[in-house]
Amino acid sequence: MSISLILLNDTLRWHDNPLLNACEGTKAAVIVLNKAAFFGRQYGLPRANLQRLQQQIVVIAALKNTLAAKHIGLITLVGDTASCISALAGELNASQLYCAEPVGAYEYAAIKSLKQTLNVTQLDCNSLLGDNLRPELATMPNSFTPFRKQQEPLLQVSTPTQKTADENWLSPAHTEAYNSAFIQLSQQYSTHLTADTGSEAAALARLQYYIWQQQHILHYKQTRNQLMGGNYASFFSVPLSLGSLSVRYLWQQIVSFEQQVQANDSTYWLKFELLWREFFRWQFRKYANLWFSKGAIKGRADFSQPQLSKAQLKQFNLWCQGNTGEPFIDANMQLLNQTGLMSNRGRQNVASYLLHNLDIDWRLGAAYFEQRLLDYDCASNWGNWAYIAGTGNSTQRQFNISKQAQMYDPQGAFVNAILLSTLS
């Protein structure tokens, strides 16, 4: 009996998951928790903190329960993706692998390695521009506005797929023997997350609440530059980054709301922000590893380690701690450290401060955000940091921190709320 492996690493969901309909015959659902991404280091910094690891464990466990309710077992492995899948394929006599088309360099390298021994089929499960909308990388604009103008007029996002009835999966009883490493990891890092914002169920509930029930989407453009609160932003970034929410499904829900309830500048602007996400995804596919070069996509490739003087190292550590002495910066960084999230306005300001006020290599800021952000997305994170630095898809962007604080926190309510809560 030949088995096809269905790798769900980047599609931690049941709804609109093309991989679940990818092939006929006996199938095994698999997730590999990439150990290097959660326990490795880059530039001397841990790549993830405990909160990010716990979130990943919670979301994988939630998907496992969802699949089990449908009599589908989930094999959960811990380690290097290519090595784990190769070993599993040998044990199960599998020759076919189906997976989401990656964006990050590590994932591309893993798939390339697996192609040497397996027949690999990649489906673009997490992009808006799939199927016949797929852009040509060689001619794709390197600036967002030309990209948007090129894509927007013809943008008819594919209809989300519906899962069909299929009993040809390895059952929970057949897969449980492979899960010991993940179970041990889950027990070792037992989760105490105060809120589940990443699982599929939480994401779909948030979508119903934000768009349909409370209709906060109608005010998104007016509230998106706020710094704190429960509904100033959509907060879809966490499940989108995990693949527990389908971007195509989200887009179609916005379109349905516009058709059935109301379309305005705010409903458009949420789609506009999804196009920004899309832009960085395709830019990462275009330039691959160059995004981790000191000059990113500009200038010669330079993958040398960031160099800091003793004074710069002290400044960087104070920035990480939210203890620079600049209240607007410190409040945003302390919010990040406490919650794993930060507003878009805050992210731009703390990045500008690190790069242009402290003159520190942008890659260190991107690496620290990777460690901390619960909505960490490789392309969006590194692409946006390079954007502010001027090494990516724009000239450098420097913000006047005092002016920004006056504009977006004129009464100091945000700064006082965060800094005073830290002292109490």
C-alpha positions in Angstrom: 0.0 0.0 0.0 1.4 3.4 -1.1 0.6 6.4 1.1 0.7 10.1 0.2 2.0 12.5 2.8 0.0 15.7 3.2 2.2 18.3 5.0 0.0 20.8 6.8 2.8 23.0 8.3 1.5 26.2 6.7 -2.2 25.4 6.5 -3.3 24.7 10.1 -6.9 24.7 9.2 -9.9 22.7 7.9 -11.7 25.4 5.9 -10.4 26.3 2.4 -7.4 23.9 2.6 -6.7 22.6 -1.0 -4.2 20.1 0.5 -7.1 18.1 2.0 -8.5 17.5 -1.5 -5.1 17.2 -3.2 -5.1 13.5 -4.2 -6.9 10.2 -4.1 -5.8 7.1 -2.3 -4.5 6.6 1.2 -3.2 9.7 2.9 -1.4 10.7 6.1 -1.8 14.2 7.5 1.6 15.4 8.9 2.9 18.5 10.7 6.6 19.0 11.5 7.3 21.6 14.2 10.5 23.0 13.0 12.8 22.8 16.0 15.3 25.3 14.6 12.6 28.0 14.2 11.6 27.7 17.8 14.8 26.7 19.6 17.5 28.0 17.2 19.4 31.4 17.3 20.2 34.1 14.8 22.6 37.0 15.3 22.9 35.7 18.9 19.2 36.1 19.6 16.7 33.2 20.2 14.5 32.8 17.2 11.3 32.4 19.3 10.2 33.0 22.9 8.1 30.7 25.0 4.9 32.6 24.1 5.4 31.9 20.4 6.2 28.3 21.0 3.1 27.8 23.2 0.9 29.4 20.6 2.3 27.0 18.0 1.6 24.0 20.2 -2.0 25.2 21.0 -2.8 25.7 17.3 -1.4 22.4 16.2 -3.3 20.6 19.0 -6.5 22.4 18.0 -6.1 21.2 14.4 -5.4 17.7 15.6 -8.7 17.7 17.5 -10.5 19.1 14.5 -9.2 16.3 12.3 -9.8 13.6 14.9 -13.4 14.6 15.1 -13.5 13.7 11.4 -11.7 10.4 11.9 -8.4 11.8 10.5 -5.2 11.2 12.4 -2.5 13.8 12.5 1.2 12.9 12.7 3.0 15.6 14.6 6.8 15.4 14.4 9.5 17.7 16.0 12.8 18.4 14.2 14.1 19.3 10.8 11.3 19.3 8.2 13.3 17.5 5.4 14.8 14.9 7.8 11.5 14.2 9.5 9.5 13.8 6.3 12.2 11.6 4.7 12.3 9.3 7.7 8.5 9.1 7.8 8.2 8.4 4.1 10.6 5.5 4.6 8.5 4.1 7.4 5.2 4.4 5.6 6.5 3.5 2.2 5.3 6.9 0.9 6.5 8.2 -2.5 4.2 11.3 -2.8 4.3 14.6 -0.8 1.8 17.3 -1.0 2.5 20.6 0.7 1.8 24.4 0.6 4.1 26.3 -1.7 6.5 28.1 0.6 7.7 31.7 0.9 10.6 31.5 3.3 14.1 30.3 2.4 14.2 27.5 4.9 11.0 26.0 3.6 12.1 26.2 0.0 15.4 24.5 0.9 13.4 21.7 2.7 11.2 21.1 -0.3 14.1 21.1 -2.7 15.8 18.5 -0.6 12.7 16.3 -0.4 12.3 16.4 -4.2 15.4 14.2 -4.5 13.5 11.2 -3.1 9.8 12.1 -3.3 7.4 13.2 -5.9 6.4 16.6 -4.5 3.3 18.6 -5.4 3.1 22.2 -4.2 -0.2 24.1 -3.9 -0.3 27.8 -3.3 -2.7 27.6 -0.3 -2.0 31.0 1.3 -1.9 33.6 -1.5 -4.6 35.8 -3.0 -2.9 35.6 -6.4 -3.2 32.0 -7.2 -4.2 30.1 -10.3 -4.2 32.4 -13.4 -3.5 35.5 -11.3 0.0 34.3 -10.4 2.4 37.2 -11.2 5.5 36.7 -13.3 8.4 37.2 -10.8 10.8 38.5 -13.5 8.5 41.4 -14.4 6.9 42.0 -11.1 7.2 45.6 -9.9 9.5 46.2 -7.0 7.3 49.0 -5.6 3.9 48.4 -4.0 1.9 51.0 -5.9 2.7 49.8 -9.4 2.1 46.2 -8.1 -1.3 47.2 -6.7 -2.3 49.1 -9.9 -1.3 46.1 -12.0 -3.2 43.5 -9.9 -6.2 45.4 -8.4 -8.4 46.0 -11.6 -8.4 42.3 -12.5 -8.3 40.8 -9.0 -10.9 38.1 -8.7 -9.7 35.9 -5.9 -10.4 32.2 -6.3 -13.4 30.8 -4.4 -12.4 29.0 -1.3 -12.4 25.2 -1.7 -14.8 23.0 0.1 -13.6 19.7 1.7 -15.2 16.7 0.2 -16.1 13.5 2.0 -13.0 11.2 2.0 -12.3 8.2 4.2 -8.9 7.4 2.9 -6.9 8.9 5.7 -4.9 7.2 8.4 -7.0 7.3 11.5 -6.1 8.8 14.9 -5.4 5.3 16.1 -2.9 4.6 13.3 -1.0 7.9 13.7 -0.8 8.2 17.5 2.4 6.2 17.7 4.3 8.9 15.8 3.4 11.7 18.2 5.5 11.0 21.2 8.0 13.8 20.6 5.3 16.4 20.2 3.4 15.2 23.2 6.6 15.4 25.3 7.2 18.9 24.0 3.7 19.9 24.8 4.0 18.6 28.4 7.4 20.2 28.9 6.2 23.6 27.7 2.7 23.3 29.1 0.7 26.3 27.8 -0.7 29.1 29.9 -1.8 31.4 27.1 -4.4 34.0 28.4 -6.2 34.0 25.1 -6.3 31.8 22.0 -6.1 34.1 19.0 -4.4 31.7 16.7 -6.5 28.6 16.3 -8.9 28.1 13.4 -12.0 28.2 15.6 -10.8 31.5 17.3 -10.0 33.0 13.9 -13.4 32.2 12.4 -15.2 33.5 15.5 -13.2 36.7 15.3 -14.1 37.1 11.7 -17.8 36.8 12.4 -17.5 39.2 15.3 -15.4 41.9 13.6 -17.0 41.9 10.2 -20.5 40.6 10.5 -21.8 41.0 14.1 -20.2 44.3 15.3 -19.3 45.6 11.8 -16.1 47.1 13.1 -14.8 46.8 9.5 -16.8 49.9 8.6 -14.4 52.0 10.8 -11.2 50.2 10.1 -9.5 53.1 8.2 -10.3 55.5 11.0 -9.1 53.2 13.8 -6.1 51.4 12.3 -3.6 54.0 13.5 -4.6 53.7 17.1 -2.2 52.0 19.5 -4.2 49.8 21.8 -7.7 48.4 22.3 -9.8 45.4 21.3 -11.1 46.5 17.9 -8.9 49.2 16.5 -7.4 46.6 14.2 -8.9 43.4 12.7 -6.3 41.2 14.5 -6.4 38.7 11.7 -2.7 38.9 11.4 -2.1 36.1 13.9 -4.2 33.3 12.2 -3.1 34.5 8.8 0.6 34.1 9.8 -0.1 30.6 11.1 -2.2 29.5 8.2 -5.2 28.8 10.5 -7.2 31.5 8.6 -7.4 31.4 4.8 -6.6 34.7 3.2 -8.9 33.8 0.3 -11.8 33.1 2.6 -11.2 36.4 4.5 -11.1 38.3 1.2 -14.3 36.7 0.0 -16.0 37.5 3.4 -15.1 41.2 3.0 -16.4 41.2 -0.6 -19.7 39.5 0.6 -20.0 42.1 3.3 -19.5 44.9 0.8 -22.2 43.4 -1.4 -24.7 42.6 1.3 -24.2 45.4 3.9 -22.0 48.3 2.8 -18.8 49.1 1.0 -16.8 52.1 2.1 -13.2 53.3 2.4 -12.6 51.1 5.4 -13.8 47.9 3.8 -11.5 48.7 0.9 -8.6 49.5 3.2 -8.6 46.1 4.8 -8.3 44.6 1.4 -5.6 47.1 0.6 -3.6 45.9 3.6 -4.1 42.3 2.5 -2.5 43.3 -0.9 0.5 44.7 1.1 0.8 41.2 2.6 0.6 39.7 -0.8 3.2 42.0 -2.2 5.8 41.0 0.3 5.0 37.3 -0.2 5.8 37.5 -3.9 8.8 39.8 -3.3 10.2 37.0 -1.1 9.7 34.5 -3.8 11.4 36.8 -6.2 14.5 37.6 -4.2 14.7 34.7 -1.7 17.8 34.7 0.5 18.7 38.3 -0.5 16.2 39.5 2.1 18.6 38.4 4.8 21.6 40.3 3.3 22.6 43.5 5.0 21.6 45.5 2.0 18.6 43.2 1.4 17.6 43.5 -2.3 19.8 46.5 -2.9 23.5 46.4 -3.4 25.8 43.3 -3.2 24.9 40.3 -1.1 26.4 40.6 2.4 25.4 37.9 4.8 28.0 38.8 7.4 26.8 39.1 11.1 25.7 42.5 12.3 28.5 44.3 14.1 27.8 46.4 17.2 30.1 48.5 19.3 29.8 48.2 23.0 27.7 51.4 23.1 25.4 50.1 20.3 25.0 46.8 22.1 23.8 48.6 25.2 21.5 50.7 23.2 20.1 47.7 21.4 19.4 45.9 24.7 17.7 48.9 26.1 15.5 49.1 23.0 14.6 45.5 23.4 13.7 46.0 27.0 11.7 49.2 26.3 14.0 51.2 28.4 15.5 53.8 26.0 14.1 56.9 27.8 11.9 57.7 24.8 8.4 57.1 26.3 6.6 56.5 23.0 9.2 53.9 21.9 9.4 52.3 25.4 5.6 51.9 25.7 5.4 50.2 22.3 8.3 47.8 23.0 7.0 46.9 26.5 3.6 46.2 24.9 5.3 43.9 22.5 7.2 42.1 25.3 4.1 41.7 27.3 1.6 40.6 24.7 3.5 39.6 21.5 1.7 42.2 19.5 2.1 45.8 18.5 0.1 48.2 16.4 1.3 49.0 12.8 1.9 52.6 13.8 4.0 51.4 16.8 6.0 49.0 14.6 7.0 51.7 12.2 8.1 54.0 14.9 10.2 51.6 16.9 11.9 50.4 13.7 12.7 53.9 12.6 14.1 54.7 16.1 16.4 51.7 16.1 17.6 52.2 12.6 17.8 56.0 12.2 18.2 57.3 15.7 20.4 54.5 17.1 22.0 53.6 13.7 21.8 49.8 14.4 21.7 47.1 11.7 18.0 46.6 10.7 18.4 42.8 10.7 18.7 42.8 14.5 15.4 44.6 14.8 13.8 42.1 12.4 15.3 39.2 14.3 14.0 40.5 17.7 10.5 40.9 16.2 10.7 37.4 14.9 11.4 36.2 18.4 8.5 38.1 19.9 5.6 38.6 17.5 2.7 36.2 17.8 1.8 37.2 14.2 5.4 36.7 12.9 5.3 36.2 9.2 8.6 35.9 7.5 7.9 38.0 4.4 5.9 40.7 6.1 8.3 41.1 9.0 11.6 41.1 7.1 10.1 43.0 4.1 8.7 45.8 6.3 12.0 46.2 8.3 13.9 46.4 5.0 11.3 48.9 3.8 12.0 51.3 6.8 15.7 50.8 6.4 15.7 51.7 2.7 17.2 48.4 1.7 13.9 46.9 0.4 11.0 48.2 -1.6 11.4 51.9 -0.8 13.8 54.6 0.1 14.5 54.8 3.9 11.6 55.9 6.0 12.5 58.0 9.1 9.9 59.1 11.5 10.0 62.1 13.9 9.2 60.3 17.1 8.0 63.3 19.1 5.7 64.4 16.3 4.3 60.9 15.9 3.7 60.7 19.7 1.9 64.0 19.6 -0.2 63.0 16.6 -1.2 59.5 17.7 -1.0 59.8 21.5 -1.6 63.5 22.2 -2.8 63.0 25.8 -0.3 60.4 26.6 -3.0 57.9 27.4 -1.2 55.0 25.6 2.2 55.7 27.1 0.8 56.1 30.6 -1.3 53.0 30.4 1.6 50.8 29.4 4.4 52.3 31.4 2.4 52.7 34.6 1.1 49.1 34.3 4.7 48.0 34.2 5.6 49.9 37.4 2.5 48.6 39.3 
